[in-house]
Amino acid sequence: MNYYAAPVRDLRFVLEELLAHRSLNLPGFEDATPDLVEAVLEEAAKLAGDVWGPLNDVGDKQGAMRHADGSVTTPDGFAAAYQAYVEGGWNGIGVSESLGGQNLPEVVASAVQEMLHGANMALGLCPMLTAGAIEALAHHGNDDQKAVYLPKLVEGTWTGTMNLTEPQAGSDLSKVRTKAIPEGRHYRISGQKIYITWGEHDAAENIIHLVLARKPDAPEGNKGISLFLVPKFLVNDDGSLGERNDVTCASIEHKLGIHGSPTCTLSFGENGGAVGYLVGEEGRGLNHMFTMMNEARHKVGIQGIGVAERACQHAFAYALERTQGRSPKARGGKDCTISDHLDVRRMLLSMRSRTDALRALALYCAAELDTARHGENSDARQTAQARADILIPVIKSFSTDQAVDIASMGIQVHGGMGYVEETGAAQLLRDARIAPIYEGTNGIQALDLAGRKLQRDNGEALTALLKEVAATVEHLNADPALAALGRGLAAGLDDLKAARAIVLAEGKDPDSGADAVQAYATPFLNLAGHVLCAWQMGQSALSAKAAIDNGRNDPFYTAKMRSAEFAITQWLPVGRAQRAVIEAGVQCLSDLEVH
């Protein structure tokens, strides 16, 4: 029941037919071919399905274990599975060749990430954080730091962490108190960080902590925060590992889900101060860390999609084998599996269509990131980056919220059997529930979209994106068989445009603008997510219909047509209701007295 098969065909559909492998045409990817990408996906599917996937249940049941000396043991098989990942070169597939990576496009790396997170979210968190550390050091590290740390991080021989949160400083990082005392060419770091994912473990030989801290003379607030590199083991001049640094795992959290992922409280400086090295400029720590977080936020969205895919597979498998009730007389009236009941089919198709839509939008965003980094000219790069900036909070927030709902619906398909642990459906919901919380809660993502990204350019980047949505509407309307989808998408587009106008206008009010944007942010992001996902499903319908018209009578394309139809005609209307929420105003929230 708990088997996972990587959705290679679905991923290829997005890469090959929706995106037409456009990232492969960018400068720097001349050696990457469609055949190579196909081979990469097939091999990643084997790693995900054969090596990582079977350990998902093991990790949930065993969890990570902290010992008296502060060391942490991961669940049985996790360290070996991670080594298989490292030995296959998977950690560097999206990293440039100049840094020792395989120089494949971000969109391909994202497809691989989905498979790994679908197979085993708890284990997938380890390389996800390392990817962020690579990004931060590549952009902000000095030459010595890049030479010493990047090769091992790119290999995956060393792993990376992100150390932001403290007991008194959660989302408000201006309250960070961890200290960094200058001492020659390094600093002595002291303080405590909490909720550090894979902060201590036995899967790699060294762990590189990126830590936010303050110098003694630093000003209060965000401008006083700097970023420091603090290795678990110090590194000798010849590159070998030296003595253990003054970093201790004080405890690990006992969590609702992702039990196989050690979430640590790290104590720095219990014996004189941990040795740390300044990364980038003093006082620019938050700016530098957000390089890492932006990478991580897109991948958290991908992570949610991976879990949603596994929940789909789980629910479909159960529905096809569970015999219960009779089919309607119109369809024979015989004993049937629950997959024959239309309400169950509604749930199954809802799960499948949403997962398809989320995947398409996330990979579209990854392709924009490729253009932002490798576009032929600065205009193309800037336009793509602006579009990715709009999409990333949607990918992170909308995908993870939907993943929780999809996993919950998977339990509903199972009925009572879904509520007991033996079937594995409950684990997927427990695991998925963290994703809307970390890397900036989804409310913060909504504020980023409505309060910062939308306001800074008066909505220009979103407006440009919506022109592409309008073009898809025209293409759908041009085909009589798809015109109903065109009308549905057009209605959603009109709603989003109206909501955009309200949020922009309210945001300019000097007295109430901040409150209004806060109140509208989450409904606005939800509306944007529904419309943009419906847009991608419109594109899917166009591609699938073209394939069928060209004689490719493959049930795969018929399924894509049904998925697109459901998304636009039955799921999008639910999201369109967010316009009414925004138009209702904020007075009820402003007037509420909280006791």
C-alpha positions, 0 to 999 in steps of 0.5 A: 500500500505504501509504494511510490512510483516516480511520475516520470511521464507526468514530469516529461509532459511538463518539460517536453510538451508544456515548456518545450525544453526551453531551458535547454536552449539557453547559453550554458546548457549546450551539452544538455539534450532532451535524451540526457534529460530523459535519462536523468529522470529515469535514473532519479526515479530508480533512486527515489522508488527503489532506495528512498521510497521504501524508507519513508515508513521506516523513518516515520516509525523510528525517527531520529535519536539523540544520544547523551554525547549530543550526537544524532543517529538517523533511522535505519537505512537513511545514511546509506540512502543519502550516500547512494544519492551522493555517489550518484552525483545527484547533489550537484545536478543543478550546480554550475560546472565551474563549481563542480556541478553537472550544470543541468537546468534548474527545471530539471533539478526541480523535477528530480527534487519532486521525485525525492521528496515524494519518495521520502520528504524527511530525507529529502530535507537534508540535500534541500538545505545543502542546496541553499547553502551552496547558493548562499556561498556561491553568491556571497562567500569569499574566494577562500570560503568557496575553495574550501567549502563549496566542492564538498557541499556540491558533492554532498560529502558535507551538508549545510544548514540554515540557522535563523530562529531563536526562542525569542526570534521566530519570524521577527529576526530583528530579535536575534541575540546570538553573538559573534566576537571578533578574534583574529581572522575568525569570530567566536559564536555563542547563542542558541538556535532552534528548529534547525533541520538536519542540524546534527546527523550521521549521514555526512562527515561534516555539517556547515552551519550558516548562522545569523549573529551580531557583533558586539558593536552592531546596531539593534534591528535587522541592520545589525545582523551578519551571516557566519559560516560555522562548521561542525568540524574545523577544516585544516589548511590541507582540507582535512577535518580537524577538531570538533567545533564548539557546536552541540545538539542540545535536543531534537524536537518530537514532531507531528511528522517528518520524524526521520528528519532531525530537527535540532536545538543547537547550542553554540559556544558552551566551551568558549565560543564556536569558530565562525567566519563572516560571509559577505558584508557585515550587517547584510546577513539577512540579505545574504541569508535570503539568497538561501531562503529564496532557493529553499522556498521554491523547493518547499513548494516542490516538496509539497507537490511531491507529497501530494503526488504520493498521496494521489498514488496511495488513494488511487491504489486503495480506491481500485482495490477496496470493494464497498457498495454497489455501482448505480443501476445505470452502470450495472448495479453490481458489487464494485470498488469504491473507485466506481462511486462518483463522490470518490471519483470527485475526490480522486480527480480533485487530488490528481488535477490539483497535483498536475496543476501545481507541478506545471506551475512550479516547473514553469517557475523553475524555467523562469529561474533558468532564464533569469540566470542564463538569459541571452541579455539583461532584459530577458534576465530581469524580466524572468527574475521579476516573474519568478519573484512573483511566482515563488511566494505562490509556489511556496504557499499555495502548493503547500496548502494544497498539499495538506488538503490533498493529503487530507483528502487521501485519508478521506478516500481511505475512510476509517482505514486512512485514520489508522497508521498502518495504511500510511495515508496518515503519515503523508498528512502529518509530514505535509503539515510542516511545509506551510509553516517553515521557510516563512509561514504562508501568511508571510509569503502572502504578505510578500506577494501582496505587500512587497512584490505587487506594490514595488512595481505597481503590479507590472510583473504580474500584469505581464504574466496575466497577458500570457494567461489571456493568450491561453484563453484566446487559444482555448476559445479558438477550439470549440471543444475547449471553449468552455475551458476558455470561458472558465479561465477568462472568468478567473482572470477577470477576478484576479485583475479586479482583486489586483486593482483593489490590493494596489489601490488600498496599498497606497492609502497612507493611513490604512494601506498596511492593514488592508494589505495584511487583510487581503494578502492571503485571499489574494494569493489563494486567488492568484494560485487558483488562476495561475494553476488553471492557466497551466491546466489550460495549457495542458488541455491544449497540448493534450488535445493537439496530441490526440488530434495528431493521432496519439490515442494514448489514455495518458492524454485523455486523462490530462484532458479530464484533469484540465477540465476538472481543474478549470470547471470545478476547482477554479470556481472555489478559488474565484470566491476569494474575490468576494472575500477581498471585496467584502473589505477589512472592517470586520477584522479591524473591529474584532476585539480579541480577548 
